[in-house]
Amino acid sequence: MKLRSQILSILIISGLLPLALAFAYAIWYSSNITSELALNAAEQKLETASEKLSAYFDSRLAEVEMISHHPLVVSMNFPAMRPYLLETLALKQAHYEKFIIGRKDGSFHNTAGGNPYVNMLRTFNDKQKDAKPKNIRKRDYWQYTVGENNLNIHRLYVSNPMISYTTEVKQVVVTSSIHNSNGNVIGLIGGSLPWGKIQNIIYSLRIELENYFSGLARLALISKDGTYWYHWEADKIIHLAKDEKGNFILGKNGEKQTIATTLKNSEIEEIRTSTNSILTGNTSIISSTHNNELVHHIFKPISTSGYILQLTVPDSVLSAPMWNLLNVLSIIFIITILVAFTLTYYISKKMTSPLLKFTSAVKEADNGELNNINIESTTNEFVNLFSVFNKMVNTIKNRDNLLAQSEERFSLAMRGANDGLWDWDMQTDEVYYSHRWKQMLGYEDNELENNLSTWEKLVHQNDLEKAKINIKDYIEGTVPIYEQELRMRHKEGHFVSILSRGFILRDESTGKPSRMIGTHLDITTRKKYEEELNELNINLENRVKERTSELENLNDELITAKNLAEHANKTKSLFLANMSHEIRTPMNGIIGLTDLTLRTELNKQQREYLENLKVSSNTLLNILNDILDFSKIEAGKLEIELNTFDLNTVIENIISIYNVKAVQSDIKLNLNLSESVGKYVIGDPARINQILSNLLNNALKFTSHGEINIRIERNDLSDFVTFSISDTGIGIPKDIQNKLFDSFTQADSSTSRRYGGTGLGLAICKHLTEMMNGEIKLVSKEGKGSTFSFTISLPKSSEHINSSVQPVQMTQEGLHKSDILDNKNVLLAEDVVVNQLVAKEVLSQAGLNVDITCNGEEAVEMAKRNQYDLIIMDVQMPVMDGYQATRLIRKLDNYKLVPIIAMTANAMVSDQDKCIDAGMNGHIAKPIDTNNVISNLEQYFQ
């Protein structure tokens, strides 16, 4: 009874008392950890919301970065890239309102429109010719990607949200810098994200968070400067200020004012004082008291954009799980106390008798007698305890057997591994050396003493000191392992390479090292192989150096060849420029005088001779123009314009021209123009005319009888239109077709002799179609005719052509007077008498008053004495050339805005650029087209 009472008391004190203390601690700990976990959960929820927004911006940035590398975008030729941007916009219309192309000077284009008079730049009035361009230099996205990007780094940026002053619509621009082939920043590509899309994402995140926090959580979006762009209280969201009548409130400079709530003017003092820390990401949680309630404000930056999400949630919402937990713990504690007390009483009653039997068995085990307890004779309460005791006894017996087997296996393993074993007693310096250890050095067991000095005598003297230092460092814990290579003297006198490894055993009571056990491995053969491999590596390195030297010499030869090729290309360009100038100068007189003579009274034979002369002159001029276009293509300066035009009119004009030639050759010319193509399209009518003229001219040239079919149709519902010209002519051999679009290539030499041509026409057609996002193809069979087809991008347009400029009409009697140019004074600087005659006649018949000078110096003096409305300047003149004369005239106060037009035989791309650089307004190439020269001059007086 006494033992049972004692056991009961002990169980109550040792069981129930710790349980009560544990419960009290659990309540205290749970209240702290639950609040912390709830706050962490809220922070993690906001982190997830931030990552969703960041992923959205990541996707948009990846898209604009991919667009920035497109060749059309890198060209910075907006008319050329606009169809590509519009196509991309159509595919991504769920994400973008428009695309923006920004330039280094801050001017910009966008897909929403542009001013056709200034290369589609956005201006303050896109329908006005002299409208002032808009500028984005003050935009943060321009500053980051272009303005401040002095190191030419490829930068991606998400702008601060902006409010449109006209529509009050908010937008965000994701931008990527654009780099040329040299890696220099040349502009930016921006995608305008509709604020509604971003607001929908934030709204969905808000609903998700409110549902998670029982509808009591609130979400806000803060920009990089701390302004609220989304808030659960609508009046705190940034907006344009209006007066009571709904009119915008303007500032001193006339700009529209905004009303904004920022972190710095927050009504919560803790947020105001921590604004800078929040914006830099150093503060994530701020707690404050609002209406006598503790409220937590959690801030998480959106990594991609630099914006910040704010989650505001009351502490009562976060603490709710804690109080639920405390209620559950209280119920569990009461039940546990009742069950524990009942079990304690029952156990104390049942365990008294078996304890004596168990105590006796433990004493026997302590004396070394491992006997099992008879489970059948004991009570049920101790069956498990006695079973465990019996298992423990059996386990000890088994371990003794296993230990003996393990020692035997270890001995066999050491013998199989061929390692030598050593065991150093660090207290006595006695060392056990295994039989294999001694065999490695040629000794038997009885030939070496088992002490530390034996090892010291056998180790090579050059390795001994280093070996002792390594052992010392390992013992002191400076290095984590002991492993080293050393040489030991063999009984026969030579040295053996040994890999020595070991580990320390420490005294359990003091922790000091007591023994060190390790192994020796003979690595003599391995060391030999390593030395041979090292020698091979050295030989290989020498061979690599020799080969590198040979490649460097070869590289020098390649550089020399490259320089020679560049010099040859410059020589070719110079030759083309000189040839073009020397031929165009007399051609100007020939064509001009022919046109003027044809407008006089002539007999039939004279008119026939002159018309044949004009045809021959125009043929030579077409060859010159092909060479000029090819030169532009090679220089990369041939541009494609994008205008709205009437495709039907263009086709009708071409057909009317070539139908005359077809009738003369007894060839039928058929046209099939599909209605699906549309009347008004967007493209470059001049280049389309050039391609069709070239292909039709070839078809007529190589077709002696039969017909020519022209078919034009739109590819399904796309922006692409296919033109095909089929003839019944001589056809093209199959082995020639693949290289027919190469420069200066014709079917064979006999073709050139019989039909003429330079071999540049098809090469130019191929380049033009590719510049219009298309391709050109050929299907032909020798003797059966050919079909040339090209496909280009020609989007339909709902706009109508509105042009007030009408070309001057020519008649046989002469030029009609130009109402725009009539009675204006023009100075003509031209040194060739024939060209003076042609130009004066054309200008005079148009109503201009013409003064003539033959060199640049006289032109400057005449400009000083007289006031001219227009100056037409030749480039190559004696005494002073046109470039120098133009620069001097531009310095005169009354000639800052007077049009100065180059009329020169220098018609290469570089010549046109040189004229503009000198201060001229435009360039007219000789020979002049008397039908168009006046209309070209009229544009400078619109």
Secondary structure, DSSP 4 states (H G I P E B T S, - for coil): -HHHHHHHHHHIIIIIHHHHHHHHHHHHHHHHHHHHHHHHHHHHHHHHHHHHHHHHHHHHHHHHHHHHTSHHHHTT-HHHHHHHHHHHHHHTTTT-SEEEEEETTS-EEETTB-BGGGTTB-BSSTT-TTPPBP--TTSHHHIIIIIT-TT----EEEPPPEE-TTT--EEEEEEEEEE-TTS-EEEEEEEEEEHHHHHHHHHHHHHHHHHHTTT--EEEEE-TTSBEEE-SSGGGS-EE-B-TTSPBPB-TTSPBPEE--BGGG-S-HHHHHTHHHHHTT---EEEEEETTEEEEEEEEE-TTT--EEEEEEEHHHHHHHHHHHHHHHHHHHHHHHHHHHHHHHHHHHHSHHHHHHHHHHHHHHHTT------GGGS-GGGHHHHHHHHHHHHHHHHHHHHHHHHHHHHHHHHHHHT-EEEEEETTT-BEEE-HHHHHTTT--GGGS-SBHHHHHHHB-HHHHHHHHHHHHHHHHTSSS-EEEEEEEE-TTS-EEEEEEEEEEEE-TTT--EEEEEEEEEE-HHHHHHHHHHHHHHHHHHHHHHHHHHHHHHHHHHHHHHHHHHHHHHHHHHHHHHHHHHHHHHHHHHHHHHHHHHHTS---HHHHHHHHHHHHHHHHHHHHHHHHHHHHHHHHT------EEEEHHHHHHHHHHHHHHHHHHTTEEEEEEE-GGG-SEEEE-HHHHHHHHHHHHHHHHHT-SSEEEEEEEEE-TTSSEEEEEEEE-SS---HHHHTTTTSTT--S-HHHHHHH---S-HHHHHHHHHHHTT-EEEEEEETTTEEEEEEEEE--B----------PPPEETTEEPPPTTTTT-EEEEE---HHHHHHHHHHHHHTT-EEEEESSHHHHHHHHHHS--SEEEE-SS-SSS-HHHHHHHHHTSGGGSSS-EEEEES--SHHHHHHHHHHT-SEEEESSP-TTTHHHHHHGGG-
